[in-house]
Every structure is written in C-alpha cells, then in structure tokens.
Amino acid sequence: MAESTFEPKITKKRVGQAIRAHLRVLKLTKKPSREEFLTIAKVAGAGILAVGAIGFVIYVLLSMLPQWVAK
C-alpha cells in the first residue's frame, strides 16, 4: 500500500487563529430570553416527535407488509 503523504500542519499561529475565531463567535452570542428559549424548545420537540412518528410508521409498514403480501 502507498503511504499517505498528508500531514496536518499544526502550528502555533494556526492554533492561535482558531482560538481567536472561536472567541469572536462566543463574544457575539447572548443568553436567550425565556420566550426565545421556549420557542426553540417547542420547535426542537416538534421536530423530534415528527421524526419519531415517521420512523414508527415506516417500522409498522415494514413489519406488516410481508404479512399482507404472504396472504
């Protein structure tokens, strides 16, 4: 097998740039208000329920479909 020639170039300068970029993003963030938090939580919960419901329907169809075809 051929050896990989890719070697990550990790230097102090690149690490420092990455840390500064992350700190810049953290400075822009703010604590959400209670209303914002509840809205985000509701949307996330609805999304989780929707994905779970779709998965359950697919599971039921795939578990019952072979029985219906066999009849």
N, C-alpha and C positions, 0 to 999 in steps of 0.2 A: 504494500500500500504506500501511496505517496504521503509524505509528511505535510502537515498543514503549515503554510507559510504565514498565516495570520497570527500576529501577535498584538494584543491590545497595547496601545501606547498610553500608559497611565503616568502622568507627570504631576508635579505639584501645581503647575499652572492650570491644568485641566480640572483637577480636583477643586481648586480654589474657585474657578469659574462656575463649576456645577453647584458648589455650596452657595455662592452669591446668587445664582439664578433661583435656587430653592428659597433662599431668604427673601428675595424680592417678591416671590409669589406669596409667602407667608405674611409679609407686610401688607399686601393688598386684601387679604381675607379679613372678614369681620364675623363676629358671632351673630348668627341669625336670630331674628326676633321670634317670639313664641309662635306667632301666626305663620311665619315662613317655615319654621321647623315642622309644625303640624301639617301644613300643606305638603311639604316634601315627604313626610312620613306617610300621609294618606296615599299619595301618588305611588310611592315605592311599594306600599302594602297592596294596592290595587294591582300593580304590575306582577307582584309575586303570586297573588291569587289567580290572576289571568293565566300565567304560565303554568301554574299547578293544575288549573282546570283543563287547559288544553292537553297537558300531559296525561291527566286522568282519562279524558275522553279517548285519546289515542290508545292508551293501555287497554281500556274496556273494549274498544273496537278490535284491537289485535288479539285479545284473548277470546272474544266471542265469534269473530269472523270465521275461524277454522271450524267451529261447531256448526255454524249456519251453512257453510259450503259442503260439509260432510253429509248433511241431511239429504 
